[in-house]
Amino acid sequence: MTSEITGPLRLDLVAESWIGQPHGAAGVERLPSARLAEARHTETDRNLFQALRLSCRLLPVFSERTIYPEGEGGIDMAVEARLVRHPEKPADEAMAGRLVAFSLRPAPPETIARELYRLRTLTAGKRGETQEDLEMIAAVWIEELSCYPGDIVATTLREWPRRVNGKWWPTWHELSRVLDARASYRRSIAASLGLPADPLPRAAKG
């Protein structure tokens, strides 16, 4: 199945900000990753797709499939992205690369830890875990969640308790299927631009 995701056409947004920065400003990729984690992932996606279309003259067109995680309705995920260029004006691939790279930034470890603590408070897990056990579990989860965009991680963890099986602490398999689906659109655009899906090495994240 192929679909187009373009967002509403707003010509007044051509020169407006991308999460608080002018589209042409240097250093947009160095904005704090904590700021990205404050946004809902659907809002970030909408802003990104619109910025690519209006400022970079690249229209994302996705091939998609639907997955069905346990306890969840169908979730669409991108299999591949094709970037349609403007027929007359050159595309700004450099700006597109900076915007996509920023949208893939992980949340800082302390932000992820806060969201995990919130989830732990609202769900039931194994009994008899010691404080040392919990600290080791948190460290592993923070490392794994640092491979995903911060806003997608924060939104998914906050929504988890409202799922059908949201009473329980999720397994990594359950959670990662949702995270992979939600991150697939940005990652597929990155692949189309020749960028890594995870633009920051683990040691440089935060």
ZAMARGU-4260 file (C-alpha; in steps of 0.2 Angstrom, whole numbers, plus 5000, padded with zeros to 4 digits):
<rodrens>
0) 5000/5000/5000 | 5007/5017/4996 | 5001/5033/5004 | 5006/5051/5004 | 5009/5061/5021
5) 5010/5079/5018 | 5001/5089/5031 | 4991/5104/5028 | 4998/5116/5016 | 5002/5132/5025
10) 5013/5144/5015 | 5015/5155/5030 | 5025/5141/5038 | 5038/5141/5025 | 5050/5152/5034
15) 5043/5148/5052 | 5053/5138/5065 | 5057/5120/5066 | 5055/5117/5085 | 5060/5135/5089
20) 5073/5138/5076 | 5072/5146/5059 | 5074/5133/5045 | 5089/5141/5038 | 5098/5143/5055
25) 5114/5135/5058 | 5115/5123/5072 | 5097/5116/5072 | 5104/5099/5074 | 5112/5104/5091
30) 5096/5109/5099 | 5094/5100/5116 | 5087/5083/5114 | 5077/5085/5129 | 5066/5098/5120
35) 5062/5085/5106 | 5056/5073/5120 | 5043/5086/5126 | 5033/5085/5110 | 5021/5072/5105
40) 5028/5061/5091 | 5013/5064/5079 | 5016/5083/5081 | 5035/5080/5077 | 5031/5069/5062
45) 5018/5082/5055 | 5031/5097/5057 | 5045/5086/5049 | 5035/5081/5034 | 5029/5099/5031
50) 5046/5106/5033 | 5053/5094/5020 | 5039/5098/5008 | 5039/5117/5010 | 5057/5122/5015
55) 5067/5107/5007 | 5056/5104/4992 | 5055/5086/4995 | 5038/5076/4997 | 5039/5060/5007
60) 5029/5046/5000 | 5028/5030/5010 | 5026/5012/5006 | 5018/5005/5022 | 5012/4989/5030
65) 5001/4986/5046 | 5007/4976/5061 | 4996/4970/5076 | 5006/4971/5092 | 4998/4961/5107
70) 4985/4971/5116 | 4985/4985/5102 | 4975/4988/5086 | 4984/4989/5070 | 4999/5001/5068
75) 5005/5007/5051 | 5024/5007/5049 | 5034/5013/5034 | 5043/5000/5024 | 5051/5012/5012
80) 5051/5031/5008 | 5052/5039/4992 | 5056/5058/4991 | 5048/5066/4977 | 5057/5082/4971
85) 5050/5099/4965 | 5049/5098/4946 | 5057/5116/4944 | 5066/5120/4960 | 5081/5111/4968
90) 5079/5101/4984 | 5089/5107/4999 | 5095/5090/5004 | 5108/5097/5017 | 5093/5105/5027
95) 5083/5090/5025 | 5097/5079/5032 | 5099/5091/5047 | 5080/5091/5051 | 5079/5072/5050
100) 5094/5069/5060 | 5087/5080/5074 | 5070/5071/5073 | 5079/5055/5077 | 5089/5061/5092
105) 5086/5051/5108 | 5080/5059/5125 | 5093/5062/5138 | 5096/5047/5150 | 5088/5057/5164
110) 5072/5060/5154 | 5071/5041/5150 | 5073/5037/5168 | 5059/5048/5173 | 5047/5041/5161
115) 5052/5023/5166 | 5049/5027/5184 | 5032/5034/5180 | 5028/5018/5170 | 5034/5008/5184
120) 5023/5017/5196 | 5007/5014/5185 | 5010/4996/5181 | 5012/4979/5190 | 5028/4969/5188
125) 5038/4955/5196 | 5038/4954/5214 | 5053/4952/5225 | 5065/4963/5215 | 5078/4971/5225
130) 5084/4989/5223 | 5099/4983/5215 | 5089/4973/5203 | 5078/4988/5198 | 5094/4999/5195
135) 5101/4986/5183 | 5085/4984/5174 | 5083/5003/5172 | 5101/5004/5165 | 5097/4991/5152
140) 5081/4999/5147 | 5089/5016/5146 | 5102/5010/5135 | 5090/5001/5123 | 5078/5016/5123
145) 5092/5028/5118 | 5091/5020/5101 | 5074/5028/5097 | 5069/5046/5095 | 5065/5054/5112
150) 5048/5060/5108 | 5043/5043/5102 | 5050/5035/5118 | 5041/5047/5129 | 5024/5046/5121
155) 5024/5027/5120 | 5029/5025/5138 | 5016/5037/5144 | 5002/5029/5133 | 5006/5011/5139
160) 4996/5010/5155 | 4980/5015/5144 | 4982/4999/5133 | 4971/4984/5135 | 4986/4975/5144
165) 4993/4991/5151 | 4991/4985/5169 | 5007/4975/5167 | 5025/4981/5164 | 5029/4978/5146
170) 5041/4965/5139 | 5055/4973/5128 | 5047/4963/5113 | 5030/4971/5116 | 5037/4989/5118
175) 5050/4988/5104 | 5037/4983/5091 | 5027/4999/5094 | 5043/5009/5095 | 5050/5002/5078
180) 5033/5006/5069 | 5032/5024/5076 | 5051/5027/5071 | 5049/5019/5054 | 5044/5034/5045
185) 5058/5045/5050 | 5071/5031/5048 | 5064/5027/5031 | 5067/5045/5026 | 5084/5045/5033
190) 5088/5030/5022 | 5082/5039/5007 | 5094/5053/5011 | 5108/5041/5013 | 5109/5044/5032
195) 5110/5032/5046 | 5094/5028/5055 | 5103/5031/5072 | 5113/5047/5068 | 5122/5048/5085
200) 5134/5034/5091 | 5129/5028/5108 | 5143/5036/5117 | 5138/5053/5110 | 5120/5052/5115
205) 5111/5063/5128
</rodrens>
